[in-house]
Amino acid sequence: MNKNKLKTYAPQAREEFIKIITERAALYGITAKKIEPCQIKGDYAFISGKPFPKSTEKSRGELVKRIESKGFSQVMEEAAYTWFNRFAAIRFMELNGYLSHGYRVLSHPQGQSEPEILEKAQYLEQLDGLEKEEIIALKTAGNKDAELYRKLIIAQCNELHSAMPFLFEKVDDPTELLLPDNLLNTDSVIRQMVDEIPEEDWKQVEIIGWLYQFYISNKKDTLMKAKKAYRTEDIPAVTQLFTPNWIVKYLVQNSLGAKWLATYPTSIIKEKMEYYIEPAEQTDEVRQQLKEITPDSLNPEELTVMDPACGSGHILVEAYSLLKQIYSERGYRPKDIPALILAKNLYGLEIDDRAAQLAGFALMMKARQDDRQIFEKQIKPKVLVLKSASGRVQGKKESAVIVRLIEIFENASTFGSLIRIPEELILKLSSIKQELEHKKEDLSSHDVFTGSQYYEDLLDLVKQAEILSNRYDCVIANPPYMGGKYMNTRLKEFVRNDYRGYEKDLFSTFIIRGRELAKEEGNLGFMSPFVWMFISSHEDMRLNLINTATLTNLIQLEYSGFAEATVPICTFTFTNTHFKNFKGSFIRLSDFRGSENQSPKTLEAIQNKKCNWF
């Protein structure tokens, strides 16, 4: 994969998408300075004297509400990345043969300028919202190709809605209004995506994560150069970091893989895990301690993996690959495995909608690679965006326990998976869920529209509480790195109160929270700045891991060993239980300069433990 191409294309694409989305909003009388009124006269909605279909009023009204809530710039940014994500997803699917009709939507296999889907439009009446007569009329008109192509794009997105609603919202969503014009032009955003990125790069699902990281890179640089506390909406951009593939493999193989091998030491999976570090020889005392917490058997369907800061899903995708091998080894039918993994094994949490969209998409693509019918099975990846309690549920008269639930998630978009659910509330979640579902069912017909959404919002909070109160076999993450001076007031106060001793940087609070999310005998893996090993302000962190957990292995990268990070890095795994006198394995790469040397030197150390950096 040519990352230099992606690095050049994606930031420019962001600027272009924002520009054309903003121009599209202006067409409907919506600008940063003013929102023109909309008047209904007969079958038309009039904006600044221009007629639009009457149906425009509803979508435009929703768009205006979003702008009033979030601000014009934020909504334009969100609409831009939503369409960027959708086009990237469609591009990936068309080149990998994952679209139901088999035609290309954004390009043509023979390199023609007209997209194949436009050429074959008359054969696509199965797409949601298309009528054959209308398609033929537009196709034969001679000057309606742009209008037809727009309808085809929207129909394609609607078809994908049932399989991936987190990325492709339904037809009347306000983002449809902002679908850019002139998509058939030779300089359109679609043509740029097709021309700038080589087709072979779209064969790897990791391209989605790299595109996202580079897409936000200019914004990230601007925010970091400002050297001031970050607003909630800026936290994802400044903390998002796509983890190198070899480190992801190391983390997954030495947490999930290690758990499997502890129970099945002769498993053939070991031969396929090149970054797995064989544990050192232990004393009889330690072996006995390990035996006491190691189950005699493991059910693949009960193994759970959580990434509490999942980004675009790189760790979850690698965990999927290893779980697939685990299921296969236990004799499961290949066609059953993808749906089981998505439904039972993998969990991801995020505060960033766009990253979560891509994480869900990446997992669906892994599953689609193995199961051609996965889209029809209505199974959704368990990737959850933690959202703050909306204005709809605040200030309402509810029982004390529901009010408490609302209070806990008041700042979920800022605190994310660091939020802890009190034990007394955990015990009541099931009854709260039943109560809300009954109230939703009992709504009268005139209350069903607004009331239904109100209870859906509350049920979403229950779902968030459930996933945050569960405990998982493996917790694996590349958590956000953010020193205290860059935390906004709300976040700084929260970590100071709830994570005292670990508040110097967000990464340390996430490691502590990760331990709480893991089962007592669970395995954990993290990538983080390595300052916690040395400096006094992270002493509590060191003592926590040394005295109450067990470091199984750790790799300290060379200072410039991770090209995408601005701080020196280490990556490590540990068990959530303390084993006295356990011998860990440690690899020190300080003498090997450059990111290109970190992976090969790690493999060399794993294969030859007598080398002087093991």
Secondary structure, DSSP 4 states (H G I P E B T S, - for coil): --HHHHHHHHHHHHHHHHHHHHHHHHHTTB-SS-B--EEEETTEEEETTEEEETTHHHHHHHHHHHHHHH-HHHHHHHHHHHHHHHHHHHHHHHHTT-STT---SSS-TT--SS-HHHHTGGG-TTSTT--HHHHHHHHHHSS-HHHHHHHHHHHHHHHHHTT-TTTS--TTSHHHHT--S-TTSTTSHHHHHHHHS-GGGGGSTHHHHHHHHHHTHHHHHHHHHH-SPPPGGGHHHHH--PPPHHHHHHHHHTTHHHHHHHH-TT-THHHH-TT--PPPP--HHHHHHHHHHS-S---GGG--EEETT-TTSHHHHHHHHHHHHHHHHTT--GGGHHHHIIIIIEEEEES-HHHHHHHHHHHHHHHHHH-TTGGGGT----EEE--PPPTTTTT----HHHHHHHHHTTTHHHHGGGPPPPHHHHTTHHHHHHHHHHHHHT--TTTHHHHHHHHHHHHHHHHHHHHHH--EEEEEE-----BGGGS-HHHHHHHHHHSTTSTTBHHHHHHHHHHHHEEEEEEEEEEEEGGGGT-GGGHHHHHHHHHHSEEEEEEE--TTS-TT-SS-EEEEEEESS--TT---EEEE-TTS-SGGGHHHHHHHHHH-TTSTT-
